[in-house]
Amino acid sequence: MFTRLAGMRARAIVVFALALGLTAAILAGPASALELPYPPNARLMAMGWTFVGVVDQHDPGRSNPGAYGFNSDQVTLSLGAGFGAGLDAFSTVYAGVSDLDRGVGGGGLALVYSKAEEGEHDLKYATYGIGRKVADWCSLGLSLAYAQQSDSERAALTTDTGLLLKIGTLSAGVQASSITTSLVGGGVKMETEFTPEISVGLAFAPSKALTVAVDAHGVVKHDDGAQPWYSGGAEVWLRDKLALRVGAFGSFAEGAADLSYTGGVGIKMGKAEVGYALVWSDGGLRAQCFTASSSF
């Protein structure tokens, strides 16, 4: 399910190079429009990379930007480290901050560094998003992402937008990822293309102790040959101290399912939380991560 984009001149060369490095290093995460990093966030990974319709505890590294508009009460700092099947060397490190709505909208900033395997090239990635409520039940958001491979003078800039609706215990989201993709730097004129990928998500949260969510990613793509992928996850908090999380993600091509499974735990200590998550498939353990966060 790790797709490669091809046939688009200079953009394809850069994107293909990013995809090669990320396929090896980014936490066994599913492919996105630009193969950009999925940050080592324990909740995000353990719930199967399911985030499009989730309102609370959004992650600035990979979130529907519309979710920021519903953050009215806390600032959260997060640190994470991702590994492969073993813990001998990290593959990804991550730092993120989410801010509450101070009148112009809530926002989030994330920095991700991916260490590639031998023979490949490292990648750095940053994203900033902002979202604001337009009604008590509706929020709109926008984000900008920057990605650059260590051996390249050129970088990719992408724009995302998101809509999130919340009515009672249900929330629904629509996210357009990589609406535009621009190659900048290297002394070459900027190139911009329209490359949208549409994802939708639905979440059910009858209480603060339970969240169940499902996503359909890439249901509309600029690349007709790319397959959509799907994810689902659940989280249960026990006495507001221990979270149990499970999920799965995969694609279905020509009637055959390519599935991976996820799981993890979170432990809350006051306003701080530590979490662990892993991804496995038929081939065994593929990736794992640790996250520490604190809210104010």
C-alpha positions, 0 to 999 in steps of 0.5 A: 500500500506504499504507492509511488507517484510517477510521470510528473516531470521534476515533481515526480523525481523529488516525490519519488526520492522522498517516498523511497526514504520514508517507506524505510523510515517512517514508522510503517505508516500508510502512504499519503499524497506526498508520502510525508511523515506520520509522526511518532505519536502513540495515540495516532499510531495505536488507533491505526492512523485514524484522525480525520474525524477525531475532535480531541487530542489532535496531533499537529504532525498529522491532523485534520486542521479543522480540529484546531478550532475545537481546542478552547482549553489547553496548550499541549507539548509533545515529544516522540521517538519512532523505531523499527522492529528493534529498539537499537536505533531510532528512525524518527524524532518529533516535537509538537505544540498545540495552542488553544483558540485565543481569538483568531483560531487554535493552531499547531506546529510540528517538527519531524526528523526522519533518519533513513537507512544506510544508502538513503537520505534523511528527511526533515519535515515541518507543518503549521496548521490553524483552525477556527470555529465558524459555528458551535458545531463547525470548524474550518482549518488550513495547514502548510507543510514543508519537506526537504531531503538531506541531499536536495537543494529543493523542498516541497511545500504543500497546503491542506484544508479541513472541515470538522463537524461535531453534533452531540457525540458524533463528529465527521471530518473532510480533509483535502491534503496536498491541494497544491504542491510547490517545489522551491529552492535550488536556484530553480523557478518555483513549480506548483501543481494542483494535487488534491487528495480527499479523505473523510472520517467519522468518530463516535465519543459518547464520553471522555473515556471512549472514542471509536473512529473510522477513516477512508483516505484518498477516496478522491486522488489526482493520481487515478492509479493510486488505491484508497486506504482505510483505517479504524481505531478505538480508545478506552480510558480506565479511571482516567489513568490508563488508556487501551488503544487498538486499530488497523489500516489497509487497502483492498486491491483486486479483492486482496486485503493488505492489512496492518494492525496497531495497538498501544497504551497511554498512562496519564499522570496529572496533566502529563501522559506517556504512551507506547504503540506498535504496528504489526502485520503478517510479517511480524512487528514493523514499527513502534514508538514512544510519546511523552506529552504535557497539557497546560 
